[in-house]
């Protein structure tokens, strides 16, 4: 197929089902592909990695949305994302990111290992002999972990799953009016919930992430506004859930497709970090992200003007043969695996260490506790381009 057909396939259901052949054609034609007016698709590992770390690039923020979509605040799903650190530039991004990073610490994440292991064990014990792995495990584990981190009572966690799933369509380049309506409803309901949770933590702080963020917003020299606190609580919940769910579902599917590798991980759980990095490279839970230029750039001989949109194809970069020989082969023994799945630079995913930890704990435990785990039917992928994963993954234990 030619590169124009390949690019078009990414925006069709059949292309999103397996985008990797299209990525190969696009990358081979040019690592920087001019497309629609003032828009470029970047597909090489070297360029994607470099651009993600370039402080001269920016994300679309609320001022941009004000220009092309003046009523965006009326959709509270959109507002939650745009007002969060995901869609904020310096100096506001630097201020908000520092506050979030000071509370979402490596120590706090590391302390979650036992919580994760306990929840994994409980979910395995409750899993029927035949089950949809996504519903029985891949959705409830990340929801349970992020809710425990935020201090959300256990009995209220099931309520979050559908709302979080409905809101993530905001991150997709293509969506229907119906989907955006559900995102608005989910955003409103999540905002209402967090308003109540914030008020509770203001009255009675606890040892949880919500209390720490409330304190950062309530100090005399407050670094977070109330609006920013609310938006970032919603995004921490949604982003912490969706990407990890996709990582777990995709990871198990890959292991079931490669039984010899699954046997290795079952017999030596210490291999888990390398396995998780290769899963992230092989089939990234996040397939693309965008930045905008502030000055003209020369990218491998392609002139990119100021104000251009760069869509970085993370999934294509992770399978770039110039960086990873035989890139379509799953190989946890690859040296120096460095997937760009969690972004890079100032906008590197704050929850990446937690997502990695959940997968590193969960996958070996699943294989050892359920040694007969096997496919029990055809999996169904979600029809998404940005967030790649399964809606259903039938298994039997």
Secondary structure as GFF3:
##gff-version 3
##sequence-region A 1 397
A	DSSP	alpha_helix	3	9	.	.	.	ID=ss1
A	DSSP	alpha_helix	13	17	.	.	.	ID=ss2
A	DSSP	alpha_helix	20	29	.	.	.	ID=ss3
A	DSSP	beta_strand	32	34	.	.	.	ID=ss4
A	DSSP	beta_strand	39	42	.	.	.	ID=ss5
A	DSSP	alpha_helix	45	52	.	.	.	ID=ss6
A	DSSP	alpha_helix	62	68	.	.	.	ID=ss7
A	DSSP	three_ten_helix	72	74	.	.	.	ID=ss8
A	DSSP	alpha_helix	76	82	.	.	.	ID=ss9
A	DSSP	three_ten_helix	85	87	.	.	.	ID=ss10
A	DSSP	alpha_helix	92	103	.	.	.	ID=ss11
A	DSSP	alpha_helix	106	110	.	.	.	ID=ss12
A	DSSP	alpha_helix	113	126	.	.	.	ID=ss13
A	DSSP	beta_strand	130	132	.	.	.	ID=ss14
A	DSSP	alpha_helix	133	133	.	.	.	ID=ss15
A	DSSP	pi_helix	134	138	.	.	.	ID=ss16
A	DSSP	alpha_helix	139	150	.	.	.	ID=ss17
A	DSSP	three_ten_helix	154	156	.	.	.	ID=ss18
A	DSSP	alpha_helix	158	167	.	.	.	ID=ss19
A	DSSP	three_ten_helix	168	171	.	.	.	ID=ss20
A	DSSP	alpha_helix	177	203	.	.	.	ID=ss21
A	DSSP	alpha_helix	209	218	.	.	.	ID=ss22
A	DSSP	alpha_helix	226	257	.	.	.	ID=ss23
A	DSSP	alpha_helix	259	267	.	.	.	ID=ss24
A	DSSP	three_ten_helix	269	271	.	.	.	ID=ss25
A	DSSP	alpha_helix	272	282	.	.	.	ID=ss26
A	DSSP	beta_strand	288	292	.	.	.	ID=ss27
A	DSSP	beta_strand	297	299	.	.	.	ID=ss28
A	DSSP	beta_strand	302	304	.	.	.	ID=ss29
A	DSSP	beta_strand	309	313	.	.	.	ID=ss30
A	DSSP	alpha_helix	314	318	.	.	.	ID=ss31
A	DSSP	three_ten_helix	345	347	.	.	.	ID=ss32
A	DSSP	alpha_helix	352	369	.	.	.	ID=ss33
A	DSSP	beta_strand	374	375	.	.	.	ID=ss34
A	DSSP	beta_strand	380	381	.	.	.	ID=ss35
A	DSSP	beta_strand	390	392	.	.	.	ID=ss36
A	DSSP	beta_strand	394	396	.	.	.	ID=ss37
###
